[in-house]
Amino acid sequence: MAVGDVVNGIGAASTRIDFQPAAGVEIMISYNSGSSVTVAGLTNGIVDSPSLNIASLPSVLTNTKMFINNTNYLYIEAAGQCRGYTGIQIK
């Protein structure tokens, strides 16, 4: 992959999504939960940091941007519906 390439992913219903870029790669992720209850955030593989608790503020945190890399990467908790993300490689 190269700078400017688009990345995206979709997870099946009731499955957790973890997206960890390769070493040296940085990606800006755009995430939108819609209006349903979702928790997403950064993880280092050991500790999850729920940066986006969509359950409490669904209308405020839509189209939220996150910057991720190989050390601190994206997770989206399992939910009853399919979840997804999209982003662009910036480094």
C-alpha distances in whole Angstrom, upper triangle without the diagonal:
4,7,9,6,9,9,13,15,19,21,25,28,29,26,24,21,19,15,14,10,10,12,11,9,11,11,14,15,18,21,24,27,29,32,32,33,29,28,25,23,22,22,22,23,27,28,27,27,28,27,27,30,31,34,36,34,33,33,32,29,27,24,23,20,19,17,15,14,14,18,19,17,18,21,23,26,28,30,32,29,26,23,20,17,15,13,10,8,11,10
4,6,6,9,11,14,17,21,24,27,30,32,29,27,23,21,17,16,12,12,13,11,9,10,11,13,15,18,21,24,27,30,33,33,34,30,29,26,24,23,24,23,25,28,29,28,28,29,27,28,31,31,35,36,34,33,33,32,29,27,24,23,20,19,16,15,14,15,19,20,18,19,23,25,28,30,32,34,31,28,25,21,19,16,13,10,7,8,8
4,6,9,11,15,18,22,24,28,31,32,29,27,23,21,17,16,13,13,14,11,9,9,9,11,14,16,20,23,26,28,32,32,33,29,28,25,23,22,23,23,25,28,28,27,27,27,25,26,29,29,33,34,32,31,31,29,26,25,21,21,17,16,14,14,13,15,18,19,18,19,22,24,28,30,31,34,31,28,25,21,18,15,11,8,5,5,6
4,6,9,13,16,20,23,27,29,31,28,26,23,21,18,17,14,15,17,15,11,11,9,10,12,14,18,21,24,26,29,30,31,28,27,24,23,22,24,24,26,29,29,28,27,27,25,25,28,28,32,33,31,29,29,27,25,23,19,19,16,16,14,15,15,17,20,20,18,19,22,23,27,29,30,32,29,26,23,19,16,13,9,6,5,6,8
4,7,10,14,17,20,24,27,28,26,24,20,19,16,16,13,14,16,15,11,11,9,11,12,14,17,20,23,25,28,29,30,27,26,23,22,21,23,24,25,28,28,27,27,27,25,25,28,27,31,33,31,29,29,28,25,23,19,19,16,16,15,15,15,17,20,20,18,18,20,22,25,27,28,30,27,24,21,17,14,11,9,6,6,8,10
4,7,10,14,17,21,23,25,23,21,18,17,14,15,12,14,17,16,13,12,9,10,10,11,14,16,19,21,25,25,26,23,23,20,20,20,21,23,24,27,27,25,25,24,23,22,25,24,28,30,28,25,26,25,22,20,16,17,14,15,14,14,15,17,20,19,16,16,18,19,22,24,25,26,23,20,17,14,11,7,6,5,6,10,12
4,7,11,14,17,20,22,19,18,14,13,10,11,10,12,15,15,12,11,8,9,8,10,12,15,17,20,23,23,24,21,21,17,17,17,18,20,20,24,24,22,22,22,20,20,23,22,26,28,26,24,25,24,21,19,16,16,14,13,13,12,13,15,18,17,14,13,15,16,19,20,22,23,21,17,15,11,8,6,5,6,7,11,13
4,7,10,14,16,18,16,15,11,12,9,12,11,14,18,18,15,14,11,11,9,9,10,13,15,17,20,20,21,18,18,15,16,16,18,20,20,23,23,21,21,20,19,18,21,20,23,25,24,21,22,22,19,17,14,15,14,13,14,13,15,16,19,17,14,12,13,13,16,17,18,20,17,13,11,7,5,4,6,9,11,14,16
4,7,10,13,15,13,12,9,10,8,12,12,15,19,20,17,16,13,13,11,11,11,13,14,16,19,19,19,16,17,14,15,16,17,19,19,22,22,19,20,19,19,18,20,19,22,24,24,21,22,23,19,17,15,16,15,15,16,14,16,17,19,17,14,11,12,11,14,14,15,17,14,10,8,5,6,7,9,12,14,17,19
4,7,9,12,10,10,8,11,10,14,15,18,22,23,20,19,16,16,13,13,11,12,12,14,17,16,17,14,15,14,16,17,18,20,20,23,23,20,21,19,20,18,19,18,20,23,22,20,21,22,19,17,16,17,17,17,18,17,19,19,21,20,16,13,12,10,12,12,12,13,11,7,6,4,7,9,12,15,17,21,23
4,7,8,6,7,6,9,11,14,16,19,23,25,22,21,18,19,15,15,13,14,13,15,17,15,16,13,14,13,15,17,17,20,18,21,21,18,20,18,19,18,18,17,19,22,22,20,22,23,20,18,18,18,19,18,20,18,20,20,21,19,16,13,11,9,10,9,10,11,9,6,5,6,9,12,15,18,20,23,25
4,6,6,8,9,12,14,18,20,23,26,28,25,25,22,22,19,19,16,16,14,16,18,15,16,14,16,15,18,20,20,22,21,23,23,20,22,20,22,20,20,19,20,23,24,21,23,25,22,20,20,21,22,22,23,22,23,23,25,23,19,16,14,12,11,9,9,9,7,5,7,9,13,15,19,22,24,27,29
4,6,9,10,14,16,20,23,26,29,31,28,27,24,24,20,19,16,16,13,15,16,13,13,12,14,15,18,20,21,23,22,23,23,20,22,20,21,19,18,17,17,21,22,19,22,24,21,20,20,21,23,22,25,23,25,25,26,24,21,17,15,12,10,7,6,5,5,4,7,10,14,17,21,24,26,29,31
4,7,10,13,16,20,23,26,28,31,28,27,25,25,21,21,17,17,14,16,17,13,12,11,13,14,17,19,19,22,20,21,20,18,20,18,20,18,17,16,16,20,21,19,22,24,21,20,21,22,23,23,25,23,25,25,25,23,20,17,13,11,8,5,5,5,7,7,9,12,16,19,22,26,27,30,32
4,7,10,13,16,19,22,25,27,25,24,22,22,19,19,16,17,15,17,18,15,14,12,13,13,15,17,16,19,16,18,18,16,18,17,19,18,17,17,17,21,22,20,23,24,21,21,21,21,22,21,22,20,22,21,22,20,17,14,11,9,7,4,7,8,9,8,9,11,14,17,20,23,25,27,29
4,7,10,13,16,19,22,24,22,21,19,20,17,17,15,16,14,17,18,15,14,11,10,10,12,13,12,15,13,15,15,12,14,13,16,15,15,15,16,20,21,19,22,23,20,19,19,19,19,18,19,17,18,18,18,16,13,11,7,6,5,4,8,11,11,10,9,10,12,16,18,21,22,25,26
4,6,10,13,16,19,21,19,18,16,16,13,14,12,14,13,17,19,16,15,12,11,9,11,11,11,14,12,15,15,12,14,13,15,14,15,16,17,21,21,19,22,22,19,18,17,17,17,15,16,14,15,15,16,14,11,8,5,5,7,7,10,13,12,10,8,8,9,13,15,18,18,21,22
4,6,10,13,15,18,16,15,14,15,13,15,13,16,16,19,21,19,18,14,12,10,10,9,9,10,9,12,13,11,13,13,14,15,16,17,19,22,22,21,24,23,20,19,18,17,16,14,14,11,12,11,12,11,8,6,4,7,9,10,13,17,16,14,11,11,11,13,14,17,17,19,20
4,6,10,13,14,12,12,10,12,10,13,12,16,16,20,22,21,20,16,15,11,11,10,10,11,11,14,15,13,14,15,15,16,18,19,21,24,23,22,24,24,20,19,18,16,15,12,12,9,9,9,11,10,6,5,6,9,12,14,16,19,18,15,12,10,9,11,11,13,13,16,16
4,7,9,11,9,10,10,12,12,15,15,19,20,23,26,24,23,19,17,14,12,10,9,9,9,13,14,13,15,16,16,17,20,21,24,26,26,25,27,26,22,22,20,18,16,13,11,8,7,6,8,8,5,7,9,12,15,17,20,23,22,19,16,14,13,13,13,14,12,14,14
4,7,8,6,7,8,11,11,15,16,20,21,25,27,27,26,22,20,16,15,13,12,12,13,16,17,17,18,19,18,20,23,24,27,28,28,27,28,27,23,23,20,19,16,13,11,8,6,5,9,9,7,9,12,15,18,20,23,26,24,21,18,16,13,13,11,11,9,12,11
4,6,6,8,10,14,15,18,20,23,25,28,31,30,29,26,24,20,18,16,15,13,14,18,19,19,20,22,22,23,26,27,30,32,32,31,32,31,27,26,24,22,19,16,14,11,8,6,9,11,10,13,15,18,21,23,26,29,27,24,22,19,17,16,14,14,11,13,11
4,6,9,11,15,17,20,22,26,27,31,34,33,31,28,25,22,19,16,15,13,14,17,19,19,20,23,22,24,27,29,32,33,33,32,34,32,28,28,26,24,21,17,14,11,7,5,8,11,11,14,17,21,23,26,29,32,30,27,25,22,20,19,17,16,13,13,11
4,7,10,14,16,20,22,26,28,31,34,34,32,29,26,23,20,17,17,15,17,20,21,21,22,24,23,25,28,29,33,34,33,32,34,32,28,28,25,23,20,17,13,11,7,7,10,12,12,16,19,22,25,28,30,33,32,29,26,23,20,19,16,14,11,11,7
4,7,10,13,16,19,22,25,28,31,31,30,26,24,20,18,16,16,15,17,20,21,20,20,22,21,22,26,27,30,32,30,30,31,29,25,25,22,20,17,14,11,9,6,7,10,11,11,13,17,20,23,25,28,31,29,26,23,20,17,15,12,11,7,8,5
4,7,10,13,16,20,22,25,28,28,27,24,22,18,16,13,15,14,17,20,20,19,18,20,18,19,23,24,27,28,27,26,27,25,22,22,19,17,13,10,7,6,5,8,10,10,9,12,15,18,22,24,26,29,28,25,21,18,15,13,10,9,6,6,5
4,6,10,12,16,19,22,25,25,25,21,20,16,14,13,15,15,17,20,20,18,18,18,16,17,21,21,25,26,25,23,24,22,19,18,15,14,10,8,6,5,6,10,12,11,9,10,14,16,20,22,24,27,25,22,18,15,12,10,6,6,4,5,7
4,7,10,13,16,19,22,23,23,19,18,15,13,12,15,17,19,22,21,18,17,17,15,15,19,19,23,24,22,21,21,19,16,15,12,10,7,6,4,6,9,12,14,12,11,10,14,15,19,22,23,26,23,21,17,14,10,9,5,6,6,7,10
4,6,10,13,16,19,19,19,16,15,12,11,11,14,16,18,21,20,17,16,15,13,13,16,16,19,21,19,18,18,17,13,12,9,8,6,5,6,7,10,13,15,12,10,8,11,12,16,18,19,22,20,17,13,10,7,6,4,7,9,10,13
4,7,10,12,16,17,17,15,14,12,12,13,16,19,21,23,22,18,17,15,13,12,15,14,18,19,17,15,15,14,11,9,6,6,5,6,9,11,14,17,18,16,13,11,13,12,16,18,18,21,18,16,12,10,6,6,6,9,12,13,16
4,7,9,12,13,13,11,11,9,10,12,15,19,20,22,20,17,16,13,12,9,12,11,14,16,14,12,13,12,9,7,5,5,6,8,11,12,16,18,19,16,13,10,11,10,13,15,15,17,15,13,9,7,5,7,9,12,15,16,19
4,6,9,10,11,10,11,10,12,15,18,22,22,24,22,19,17,15,13,10,12,9,12,14,12,9,10,10,8,5,5,7,9,11,15,16,19,22,23,19,17,13,13,11,13,15,14,15,13,12,9,8,7,9,12,15,18,20,23
4,6,6,8,7,9,9,12,16,18,22,22,24,22,18,17,14,13,10,10,7,9,12,11,7,9,11,8,6,8,9,12,14,17,18,21,23,24,20,18,14,13,10,11,12,11,12,10,10,7,8,9,12,15,18,21,23,26
4,6,9,9,12,13,16,19,22,26,26,28,25,22,20,17,16,13,12,9,11,13,11,7,8,10,9,7,9,11,14,17,20,21,25,27,27,24,21,18,17,13,14,15,12,13,11,11,10,11,12,14,17,21,24,25,28
4,7,9,12,14,17,21,23,27,27,28,26,22,21,17,17,13,12,8,8,10,9,5,7,10,10,9,12,13,17,19,23,24,27,29,29,26,23,20,18,15,15,15,13,13,12,13,12,14,15,18,20,24,27,29,32
4,6,10,12,16,19,22,25,25,26,24,20,19,16,16,13,11,8,7,10,10,7,10,13,12,11,14,15,18,19,23,23,27,28,28,25,22,19,17,13,12,12,9,10,9,11,10,13,15,18,21,25,27,29,32
4,7,10,14,17,19,23,23,23,21,17,16,13,14,11,8,6,4,8,9,8,11,13,12,12,15,15,18,19,22,22,25,27,26,23,21,17,15,11,10,10,8,9,10,12,11,14,16,19,22,25,28,29,32
4,7,10,14,15,19,19,20,18,14,13,10,11,8,6,5,6,9,10,9,12,13,11,11,13,13,15,15,19,19,22,23,23,19,17,13,11,8,7,8,7,10,10,11,9,11,13,16,19,22,24,26,28
4,7,10,12,16,16,17,14,10,10,6,8,6,5,6,7,10,11,11,14,14,11,12,14,12,14,14,17,16,19,20,20,16,14,11,9,6,6,8,9,12,13,13,11,12,13,16,18,22,23,25,26
4,7,9,13,14,15,13,9,8,6,6,5,7,8,10,12,13,12,15,14,11,12,12,11,12,10,13,13,15,17,16,13,11,7,6,4,6,9,11,14,14,13,10,11,11,14,15,18,20,21,23
4,7,10,12,13,11,7,6,4,4,6,8,10,13,14,14,15,17,16,12,13,13,11,11,8,10,10,13,14,13,9,8,6,6,7,9,13,14,18,18,17,13,13,12,14,15,17,18,19,20
4,7,9,11,9,6,5,7,7,9,12,14,17,18,18,18,20,19,15,16,16,13,12,9,9,8,10,11,9,6,5,5,6,9,11,15,17,21,20,19,16,15,13,15,15,17,17,18,18
4,5,7,6,4,6,8,10,12,14,17,19,20,21,21,24,22,19,20,19,17,15,12,12,10,10,10,8,6,5,6,6,10,11,15,18,21,21,20,17,17,16,17,17,19,19,19,20
4,5,6,7,9,12,13,16,18,20,22,24,25,25,27,26,22,23,23,20,18,14,13,10,10,8,6,5,6,9,10,13,15,18,21,24,25,23,20,19,18,20,19,20,19,20,19
4,6,7,10,13,15,17,19,21,23,25,26,26,29,27,24,25,24,22,20,17,16,13,12,10,8,8,8,10,9,13,14,16,20,23,23,22,20,19,19,21,20,22,21,22,21
4,7,10,13,15,18,19,22,23,24,26,26,29,28,25,26,26,23,22,19,19,16,15,13,11,10,11,13,12,15,15,17,21,24,25,24,22,22,21,24,24,25,24,25,24
4,7,10,12,15,16,19,20,21,23,24,27,25,22,24,24,21,20,17,17,15,15,14,12,10,11,12,11,13,13,16,19,23,24,23,21,21,21,23,23,25,24,25,25
4,6,9,11,12,15,16,18,19,20,23,22,18,20,20,18,17,14,15,13,15,14,12,10,10,9,8,10,10,13,16,20,21,20,18,18,18,20,20,23,23,23,24
4,6,9,10,13,15,16,17,18,21,19,16,18,18,15,15,12,14,13,15,15,13,10,10,10,9,11,11,15,17,21,22,21,18,18,17,20,20,22,22,22,23
4,5,6,10,11,12,13,14,17,16,13,15,16,13,14,12,14,14,16,17,16,12,12,10,9,9,9,13,15,18,19,19,16,16,16,18,19,22,22,23,24
4,6,9,12,12,12,13,15,13,10,13,13,10,11,9,12,12,15,17,16,12,11,10,10,10,12,15,17,20,20,20,16,16,15,17,17,20,20,21,22
4,6,9,9,9,10,12,10,7,9,11,8,10,10,13,14,17,19,18,15,13,11,10,9,11,14,14,18,17,17,14,14,13,16,16,19,21,22,24
4,5,6,7,8,11,11,8,11,13,11,14,13,17,17,21,22,21,17,16,13,12,10,10,13,13,16,16,17,14,16,15,18,20,23,24,25,27
4,5,5,5,8,8,7,8,11,10,13,14,18,19,22,24,23,20,18,15,13,11,11,13,12,14,14,15,13,14,14,17,19,22,25,26,28
4,6,6,10,11,10,11,15,14,17,18,21,22,25,27,26,22,21,18,16,13,12,13,12,14,14,16,14,17,17,21,22,26,28,29,32
4,6,9,9,9,12,15,14,18,18,22,23,27,28,27,23,22,20,18,16,15,17,15,17,18,20,18,19,20,23,24,27,30,30,33
4,6,5,6,9,12,12,15,17,20,22,26,28,27,23,22,19,18,16,16,18,17,19,18,20,17,19,18,21,22,25,28,28,31
4,6,6,7,10,11,15,16,20,22,25,28,27,24,22,19,17,15,15,17,15,16,15,17,15,16,16,18,20,24,26,27,30
4,6,6,10,11,15,17,21,23,27,29,29,26,24,21,20,18,19,20,18,19,18,19,17,17,17,19,21,24,27,27,30
4,6,9,9,12,15,19,21,25,28,27,24,22,19,19,18,19,21,20,21,20,21,18,18,17,19,20,22,25,25,28
4,6,6,9,11,15,17,21,24,24,20,18,16,16,14,16,18,17,19,18,18,15,15,14,15,16,19,22,22,25
4,5,9,12,16,18,21,24,24,21,19,16,16,14,16,18,17,18,16,16,13,13,12,13,14,18,21,21,25
4,7,10,13,16,19,22,23,20,17,15,16,14,17,19,18,20,18,17,13,12,10,10,11,14,17,18,21
4,7,10,13,17,20,20,17,15,12,14,13,16,18,18,21,19,18,14,13,10,11,11,14,16,17,20
4,7,10,14,17,17,14,13,11,13,14,17,20,20,23,21,19,16,13,10,10,9,11,13,13,16
4,6,10,13,14,10,9,8,11,12,16,19,20,23,21,20,16,14,11,11,9,11,12,12,14
4,7,11,11,9,8,9,12,14,18,21,23,26,24,22,18,16,12,12,9,10,10,9,11
4,7,8,6,5,7,10,13,17,20,22,25,24,21,18,15,12,12,10,11,10,10,11
4,6,5,6,9,12,15,19,21,24,27,26,23,20,18,15,14,12,12,10,10,9
4,6,6,10,12,16,19,21,24,28,27,24,21,19,17,17,15,15,12,13,12
4,6,10,12,16,19,21,25,28,28,25,22,21,18,19,17,17,15,15,14
4,7,10,13,16,19,22,25,25,23,20,18,16,17,15,16,15,15,15
4,7,10,13,16,19,22,22,19,16,14,12,13,13,14,13,14,14
4,7,10,13,15,19,18,16,12,11,9,11,11,14,14,15,16
4,6,9,12,16,15,14,11,10,10,13,14,17,17,19,20
4,7,9,12,12,11,8,8,9,13,14,18,19,21,23
4,6,10,11,11,9,11,12,16,18,22,23,25,26
4,7,8,9,8,11,14,17,20,23,25,27,29
4,5,7,8,11,14,18,21,25,26,29,31
4,7,9,13,16,20,23,27,29,32,33
4,6,10,14,17,20,24,26,29,31
4,7,11,14,17,21,23,26,28
4,7,11,14,18,20,23,25
4,7,11,14,17,19,22
4,7,11,13,16,18
4,7,10,13,16
4,7,9,12
4,6,9
4,6
4
